[in-house]
């Protein structure tokens, strides 16, 4: 059984092809394209590379195509990506504008190209579907909560891996098995040994922290959108609710312009005084500091 995993970015397509014919998966092929402007052509080129590498002879060999989807309205977990789910993703395009639109485009193109292959999405929010409800609720009016204003949590694949791997390394086999089978069994698999509590830190261009108890998430620093939580590369992280209307009124800008500034000029770039959001270049920061000292 061959399964293609497709990772679609706003301007990229990357993939891995795995063979699950035996008990352990085998990586057959990997590749990717950057600066993608035509996803239809990128998908065709992907399939062409798989055939040229003799990884497949026809796309009919693909038992399924898997995607790392981000968020959908009232949908989470590992689900088949039918039109109902794609519509739910579209409803939340505004919460994940860099991720949802290209994914929806790519998924629909894959569906057109391979109408008989199941398309499956594992949402980044999936790891938090078992978290205690009070941990995922904002202190907002019921009407707000009813329309989906709540914590969803993200980076689920990363934090779930930490839940499983940390348990393995600490010799907690029951917890590791529980985390491993979480999307199959839910929380039915028992944790029979001593309780294992882990703080998982996903740090990089996008960052979050999760609390994990016995292989199951109990909370995440990210909230309703990836714009929340810790400061990120291009995202501001948590911000006082009154800051946005205050900035709009005081600076005389529109809500749309305020959102653009927060996503393009905030995050690490905002912390660096607009210099850069790339922490790999500390020399730039040092040079700016020296220039400032000289000016003083």
Secondary structure, DSSP 8 states (H G I E B T S, - for coil): -EEEEEEE-SS-EEEEEEE-SSSS-EEEEEEEESS-S-HHHHHHHHHHHHHHTTS-SSGGGEEEEEE----BTTB-SEEE--HHHHHHHHHTTTTSTTTHHHHHHHHHHHHHH-TTSEEEEE-TTGGGTTS-HHHH--S--HHHHHTT-S-----HHHHHHHHHHHHHHTT-HHHHHHHHTHHHHTT-S---SS--EEEEEE-SSS-EEEEEETTEEEEES--SSTTSSS--SS------HHHHHHHHHHHT--HHHHHHHHHHT-THHHHTTTS-S-TT-HHHHHHHHHHHHHH-
